[in-house]
């Protein structure tokens, strides 16, 4: 039996050369990392004086001690850094976190700032006859930043407020152990990555040049970048958006479903699909859960939703497009009118915005400290305008728009400004779009087939949601697919689902990352994607 490597087809010469080059580059990177780790390990070994009678109170913990050797009962109770406050004065606590900053003050004193999950506390390592030796202070001063450390110490309340930490207590260190050392030289300093553009500009005006960490450097070292307070809290807020989305729809009788991401034909039509070989059959990654959530409606699920990955093979290098993002999708039976879908969108997103404003004040403050933004303006009952009304507003402002075309980014932003000025909201619905710019499964308007029963929703002048009533008649659905250039054979099982009787229905889809980006007024969707995938980025 041949091995897996023998069974693979040989790479073309150009690809092989590229592969060898990449392998060589990776090997060099790993060798550099190995040398850095050796330096760190040597520094640790030298910094622990085995003749020190208090040597047991500090040092690097051997890996075998961390291989689940001890249980929680043997170690003791941990105190979260977030919980360190004046109520614990004079209490002995055990904390674990990262050594964010290390500041030696002479040979007998050093300050450490320990960070855990965005919260920070100052720790004082000061020589004491019974617990802390000068050698231990030297050991603390030699720690590399971002190393994981365990600290045991006594909580005290300083006479003056502590600047630069979230917790206004100090821990007098009695024991200090390094659990895992970071390499001595970081790709960038976190304090540089955490600066706002405003800080950098102010410094320039004052004649001081501060380091600006560019986007590619951040994304190439995303694990470090995500440790800044703003970035960490962006994703806490993103979690809240997904939670509010789920909770609201569950309370409205929706069922959460999980649709396949490997499908035979495109979900949305067009060429922007990732194509692949599926055991000898042509397949692609789903551009949305559209087809299968409709099939779930045909299966009498009534109301369904999904939070899952969406793939778009678009060559879009804009601030708001990704090749992979998290879709917030819903589909429901309707009784009379597609406004029933817009009603759900209205109440759902008001609930999401209210949930963020109520539960994420600290997170928003952390994000604003680096990326200042104004609170989102929205009405209790969301404004709805027809596409024709929106086009007329733009025309009245001197902007000519193709009446049966789509709005470009510039037109969307201008319309957002006009709506804000006239109606006092940054969140609104534009509906009755031209049919020509909507997907094949969109229901035409009953009174004018040039238009469709569809809508888009905007935040701060940018589109975040597309929705519509869907075609539930298989004959019309097939005709529309063919008219849009879709090979009906690739979606035959989808169309067949409507041949057994399908209720009128509609739905919508939003991008989780785009919702977060626009709620926080951020300038790039890569800030709200944990590990972004765009046309140029497939790692980390």
C-alpha angles and dihedrals in degrees: 000000000000122000121248091253091053092050094056119098114248116259119248110261094254092050091045091053090048090048092051091048091051091047091050091050092049091048090053090049092051092047090052090049091049092052091049090051091049090052090049092048092048091050090051093050093050094046095059111078107207091196090061108109088215095049091115089069095068144021145093113308112234114243092241089063088059098049092098089280095143131045125224090258091058095048101044136230120321122217117213113234087233089063096054107114142129093286088073095055111150090006120131110236136185115213136173125202147115124299096240097175132006120199120178117203106194123311097303104046139048134168123218125189109209119202127198124173093337096314122109136198133184117238124195120211105193127166111258125174095232103040117003122054127192086250089059090052088051090050091052092049090052095055115116117238117262092027115142110246139178117220128192115188151123122278114234134176112233121222092235128044114264113239120215101022131093094219118067096209132082129226116220100213119229099164131022127185130175111223097182128358123225117221111272095243118051123205086243137346115263092224088059092048091049096056120111122231087243091060091049092049093047090051091050091052088051091052096255122121116214125191114263113202108213125221098254092051089050094048094044087056097032096152090062093042092054090059093072114104095242095050094044091052094046087066094044086057091046089055089052091052091054091045093050090046092053096041095050095048093044088053088053093056098263122147120221111232135184115218128194119266094200109075138163098234139023118282097213104023123240129085100284097106133115104238123204144164114262106194091312095321125104111249141158141205113264115262086203139340087257101121096043097044087054090049088053088056088051086053089059098253088139100201125022139170139181138194107201149121121298124195126208120175092202120145089226116148095177131126092254108040131088133175090227127027141150114268124212101203134174137174130185144173113257127207105201117343142021088238084083087071092048089051089059092047090050096053094036096057094041086055090049093049092045090049092052093047092048101041106027106053094123091046092050091049090053092050092046091053088068103019108032115209139165120243112268113260113223137156127237088238110039117240115246123199129175118241089247090054091050092049090049091052089054092047091050087054090053098260115129115214130185100249094217098035132084127268116256123220094265092051092048091053093047091049089050090055092048092049091049092051094047103034105020096235136111093194120069145141125240112194144175094054122187109275092228092069097047131084120272095257094060117117115240118231114267094228101039121018090199086077131051140217091250140114146192126210124215137205119190091345097309129104116247104161136041120189144156150157107278128226107255097178110094095210094053091041091055092047092051093048092053091046089055092052097253119147100238091205090068092058098034095122089052093052091043089059088068094052091076095060124286128201122230107270145161141185148167145228132213134182114243093209093050092050090054093044094053097039088056094039092237121168100223134038091217087075090064097042113087094214106003123220114201132151091282102035129072098147154100 
